Amino acid sequence: MGTSKAITKLLIVTALTILSGASYANKAHSIIISKSESERRVVFASLLKNSNESCGSAITTFFQGFTKENEAIWNVKCSNGRAYAILIKDNETGSTTILDCGVLKVIGAGECFKKF
């Protein structure tokens, strides 16, 4: 395995561990925002795939902002035309909630890819 592939694999494993339940208080957001756009696309595409969400590959990521509860909201546009809002909670486990951007808009709960 080449160095670049090994680094990418390590990044995915680290981010998925944090996002899926390691003992961190919103450190997942800090790690994700420190990465390059291409690294974030890999992390979020893997997270969506592991959550059984249809995406293909992630083509764009966008940090939308923080909620009043200090939860980070990231938006991801996928190669299959779908888009998601990923909420990274500010709790000990860094847990996430994934919402379809189309559903959010239809129910009047906000719009993806717009800063708060």
C-alpha positions as CSV (number, residue, x, y, z in Angstrom):
1,M,0.0,0.0,0.0
2,G,1.4,3.4,-1.0
3,T,2.1,6.1,1.6
4,S,-0.9,8.2,0.4
5,K,-3.3,5.3,0.6
6,A,-2.0,4.4,4.0
7,I,-2.5,7.9,5.3
8,T,-6.0,8.0,3.8
9,K,-6.9,4.7,5.4
10,L,-5.6,5.9,8.8
11,L,-7.6,9.1,8.5
12,I,-10.8,7.2,7.7
13,V,-10.3,4.7,10.6
14,T,-9.6,7.6,13.0
15,A,-12.5,9.7,11.9
16,L,-15.0,6.8,11.9
17,T,-13.8,5.8,15.3
18,I,-14.4,9.2,16.7
19,L,-17.7,9.7,14.9
20,S,-19.0,6.4,16.0
21,G,-18.4,6.6,19.7
22,A,-15.0,7.3,21.1
23,S,-14.8,9.3,24.3
24,Y,-14.4,12.8,22.9
25,A,-16.5,16.0,23.3
26,N,-16.9,17.3,19.7
27,K,-13.3,16.7,18.8
28,A,-14.5,15.0,15.7
29,H,-15.4,18.4,14.2
30,S,-12.0,19.8,15.2
31,I,-10.3,16.9,13.4
32,I,-12.5,17.1,10.3
33,I,-12.2,20.9,9.8
34,S,-8.4,20.6,10.1
35,K,-8.3,18.2,7.0
36,S,-8.2,19.1,3.4
37,E,-11.3,19.1,1.3
38,S,-10.3,15.8,-0.4
39,E,-9.7,14.1,2.9
40,R,-13.1,15.3,4.2
41,R,-14.8,13.9,1.1
42,V,-13.3,10.5,1.8
43,V,-14.3,10.6,5.5
44,F,-17.9,11.7,4.9
45,A,-18.4,9.2,2.0
46,S,-17.2,6.4,4.3
47,L,-19.5,7.6,7.1
48,L,-22.5,7.7,4.8
49,K,-21.7,4.3,3.3
50,N,-21.3,2.8,6.8
51,S,-24.6,4.3,7.8
52,N,-26.3,2.7,4.7
53,E,-27.0,6.0,3.1
54,S,-26.8,6.2,-0.7
55,C,-24.1,8.5,-1.9
56,G,-21.5,7.0,-4.2
57,S,-18.6,9.4,-3.7
58,A,-18.7,12.7,-1.9
59,I,-18.0,15.6,-4.3
60,T,-18.4,18.6,-2.0
61,T,-18.3,19.2,1.7
62,F,-19.5,22.4,3.4
63,F,-19.3,23.5,7.0
64,Q,-22.7,25.1,7.6
65,G,-22.1,26.2,11.2
66,F,-22.9,25.4,14.8
67,T,-26.3,24.9,16.5
68,K,-27.1,26.7,19.8
69,E,-26.0,23.4,21.5
70,N,-22.5,23.7,19.8
71,E,-23.2,20.8,17.4
72,A,-21.4,21.1,14.1
73,I,-23.4,20.8,10.9
74,W,-21.6,19.6,7.8
75,N,-23.3,19.3,4.4
76,V,-22.2,16.7,1.8
77,K,-23.1,16.6,-1.9
78,C,-22.8,13.2,-3.4
79,S,-22.0,11.9,-6.9
80,N,-25.4,10.3,-7.2
81,G,-27.2,13.7,-6.8
82,R,-28.2,13.3,-3.2
83,A,-27.1,15.6,-0.4
84,Y,-26.9,15.2,3.4
85,A,-26.6,17.3,6.5
86,I,-24.4,15.6,9.1
87,L,-24.8,16.8,12.6
88,I,-21.8,16.1,14.8
89,K,-23.0,16.4,18.4
90,D,-21.0,18.0,21.2
91,N,-21.1,15.1,23.6
92,E,-18.7,12.6,25.0
93,T,-19.2,10.2,22.1
94,G,-19.1,12.7,19.2
95,S,-22.2,11.0,17.9
96,T,-23.7,12.0,14.6
97,T,-27.1,12.3,13.0
98,I,-27.5,12.2,9.2
99,L,-30.4,14.0,7.5
100,D,-31.3,14.2,3.8
101,C,-31.1,17.8,2.6
102,G,-34.2,17.4,0.4
103,V,-36.2,16.3,3.4
104,L,-35.0,19.2,5.5
105,K,-36.1,21.6,2.8
106,V,-39.5,20.0,2.3
107,I,-40.4,20.0,6.0
108,G,-39.2,23.6,6.4
109,A,-36.3,22.7,8.8
110,G,-33.6,24.6,6.9
111,E,-31.6,24.4,3.8
112,C,-28.2,22.9,3.2
113,F,-25.2,24.7,1.8
114,K,-26.1,28.0,3.3
115,K,-24.2,29.4,6.3
116,F,-26.3,30.1,9.5
